[in-house]
Amino acid sequence: MERVTLRIPKQQIEEVERMVDTGEFPNRSEAIRSAVREMLNEQDAEARDENRPWAKV
């Protein structure tokens, strides 16, 4: 796994911490990995839809 350093606004990291504190994620890293996976899945779905214009609603 690669290490990435990033800057996140305080309010957003506080929300991530809240999700860790409530048990939604085991730690901040997993919460951020989950967000990246979701973003990539959305991008992939959009790319598939662009190849099938009849599928758009």
Secondary structure, DSSP 8 states (H G I E B T S, - for coil): ---------HHHHHHHHHHHHTTSSSSHHHHHHHHHHHHHHHHHHHHHHHT-GGG--
